[in-house]
Amino acid sequence: MLSDKNAAESSTPLADFIVPPDPERVEEPIVPLAQLPKMTETTALPSIATPTATPAATSTATPTTANGNTTVARSRSSDEDGIFSVLYSVGKKVAIVGSIYLVGYMGWSVAWLIAPVILSVARDQLAKTSAKKRDIAKASALANEKDVILARIDELPAWVYFPDVERAEWLNKILKQVWPNANHFARSLVKETIEPNVALALSQYKMHGFRFDRIILGTIPPRIGGVKIYDKNVDRNEIIMDLDLFYASDCDINFYLGGMKGGIKDFQIHGWVRVVMKPLIRSMPLVGGLQIFFLNNPNIDFNLVGVIDFMDMPGLSDLLRRIIVEQIGNVMVLPNKLPISLSEEVSAVALKMPEPEGLLRIHVVEAKNLMKKDISVLGKGKSDPYAIINVGAQEFRTQIIDNNVNPKWDYWCEACIFTTINHLVGFSLWDYDQSMPGVQADDVLGRASIDISSVIKKGVLDTWLTLEDAKHGDLHVRLQWYRLTADPNDLQQILLETQLLRVTTMSAAVLSVFIDSARHLKQARSNSKPDPYLVCSVNKQKKQTAMILRDDSPVWEQGFTFLVNNPDNECLNIKIYDQKTGNDIGQYTYTLSTLLKQFNMEVIQQPFQLQKSGPESKLYMSLSLRILKAGDIVKESESLEQAAALQRSTSTDVPVLSTQLSKDDQAKSKRLSAESPISEEEAVKSAPVIPASASLEKPISEVVSSVLTHRMPETTSTAGEHGLGRIQLSITYSAQRQKLDVTIHKIMNIPLRDPSSIPDPYVKLYLLPGRSKESKRKTSIIKDNCNPVYDASFEYLISIAELRHTALEVTVCTQKGFLSSGSPIIGMLKLPLDDSEITTPAGLKSWFDLQPELKHE
């Protein structure tokens, strides 16, 4: 049966299994098996020939060398790779075991072992994420617009989102053609401007010798995602346009830091660039110059390669990365601009001298309900918050409040504003975590921003901002706009206003300085011209020009802006140094009070004789002083209604003062009559008759205050309505500072319940509703006294909107039991803070009767 079956199978024609020979195929000689090279693990198996296989495929699939040289080379390469792999594995294990042994031998905490591991893993993940973003960005920059939209749906061009932004493919085509030439300009800008600034910043960390070795910005030009031209609220002498710039380069930049060599790859930058064409002239090219700058800090990313990244002892590459980003901002982000002159008709002063439009005074009051980022062993959440305020490249930082998710900073800062169109104030809240220098370990608690134009419209903006990038949290800020005037008569008004703020760092004027050039500087060393740079300062503010190599008549053409507290008492100090020796080769001091007497408070391109220099050494500069003046404040509708009602009520003649008293004024008069030996009738009789014209000029409350407040006695002879004594308080609220001041002067006529036990009184304050620990204030304890004098002042940060719904609880207590029940409370008082007298400059100062103990709400 088996033979029959085999016979049946063999009956199939043999021709069906035979491949017909290829007529073009050259038959290869048959090699005996013993002469074939031995197969190794890395030898590729010959491909199985198919009927359609080409001769080339067949010849490459089998070894063609009789002696097996190719196979032997592959075998040697494999052996070398295996040796290096084994050595790497052994070295890695030795390093791990050695580090563990070192930690145990030195008796260090296990955190010294765990922290670097966690940091290394986090850095690897961050590096992978950044590399992926850079690859996508580079691919998008190389692709056409359709591919960009399909590849990056979440980052569409600006013209898709904003109807007033136009497409700019024509501009992208022009950039592609001019990029090789623009490449040379950008390279010189990096070498001449950014390199010395980075070297100076690194020298502060004891890292010297930074220099760029090779700068190749690549062949990929920047891409413009959209263009917006402003045709409203723009000066006739300028053209303003914004460009949505995206640059993902294939750059190749090498640098040296000391003896270490590093590099920058895959540099990217994305942000809105403003181009201001001014002034417009009547000859070609019709535009006198350009000012190019970023409105706000752009998104900058790049990859560090070489020894700097390989030998990163945590923080070195992070520090270098941060400094490079900061220096780019110091060149191209407001208030810093890149000026380009296009015509000789326009002077350098007109193009490069700073021209601030105004000043923004920022008050970061408080925050509430912030996220809890620090988790302790007991699981109780906390944060150590601080805030960073960014206005372009200007950055301010509040103090750190430890262990508090409802911090009160009361932080003030000021920023010069050079453009008000689409310019933002950014607020970012952070949780402070101690870390190694250069390593960013702080956690973000949220972000918010305000358009400066909205502050200018209202004059003062007092608001709570809901934090973005956070689960919850709010930030309370107050911003006020000040315009600049050239009238010296406005100085006294702003000085008085800053004094009322009681913040010593607030300014009253803005000084613009343009350093043009110097002539015939003295030599700092024999037979060699100096390497001069100039430092100018006002108070603690210092600005420095670039260094000019080997020149005794340097041309800087750089402008700076200074905030001045009081021009009558301050000076501009100028010193010129030689960088090689550090010697002082020229000085000059300009008293700002003399600038107040100049026409329009300006000095344009005047020479000044340098001191401690040669007889012909002169400095050419321009100065401009501007006084701050508060912008027009647009009041809320409620305030306007109250003012209108007050004006209507005072529109007729008032024969006697008492007939025009409001409820607040009547209450005040009642308090005064109870405190003063003069009766209410006598006070009314002695009150002057006020004509209608006077009543229209001043509110009645101010008139009453000016007439009757001098009758406030310093003592009282009664123990009050309830026989518990009386307390004298002063309550004042500053709307500008958002601050409530409460002063406890004295208590009089505390009764003795037990002659043998004289009370030891003290006073506690709370804000209602809530009675939180944060609002608790307490005076010192005065032993054995029924008429204690404290004169203790306390402050609360509170907005005027919250003030109207807040009350002050005053509790007088004693360390000894006052009643038979042993209660420490002598008397209490609850004062609503919506009294209009509190917000007047004089505030409310009065005696109040202590009441029996009230039940807590």
Secondary structure, 3 states (H helix, E strand, C coil): CHHHHHHHHHCCCHHHHCCCCCCCCCCCCCCCHHHCCCCCCCCCCCCCCCCCCCHHHHHHHCCCCCCCHHHHHHHHHHHHHHHHHHHHHHHHHHHHHHHHHHHHHHCCCCHHHHHHHHHHHHHHHHHHHHHHHHHHHHHHHHCCHHHHHHHCHHHCCHHHHCCCCECCHHHHHHHHHHHHHHHHHHHHHHHHHHHHHHHHHHHCCCCCCEEEEEEECCCCCCEEEEEEEECCCCCCCCEEEEEEEEEECCCEEEEEECCEEEEEEEEEEEEEEEEEECCECCCCCCECEEEEEECCCCEEEEEEEEHHHHCCCCCHHHHHHHHHHHHHHHHHECCCCEEEECCCCCCHHHHHCCCCCEEEEEEEEEEECCCCCEECCCCCEECCEEEEEEECCEEEECCCCCCCCCCEEEEEEEEEECCCCCCEEEEEEEECCCCCCCCCCCEEEEEEEEEHHHHHHHCEEEEEEECECCCCCEEEEEEEEEEEECCHHHHHHHHHHHHHHCCCCCCCEEEEEEEEEEECCCCCECCECCCEEEEEEECCEEEECCCCCCCCCCEEEEEEEEEECCCCCCEEEEEEEECCCCCEEEEEEEEHHHHCCCHHHEEEEEEEECECCCCCCEEEEEEEEEEEEECCCCCCHHHHHHHHHHHHHCCCCECCHHHHCCHHHHHHHHHHHHHCCCCHHHHHHHCCCECHHHHHHCCHHHHHHHHHHHHCCCCCCCCCCCCCCEEEEEEEEECCCCEEEEEEEEEECCCCCECCECCCEEEEEEEECCCCHHHCEECCCCCCCCCCEEEEEEEEECCHHHHCCCEEEEEEEECCCCCCCCCCEEEEEEEECCCHHHHCCCCEEEEEECECCCCCC
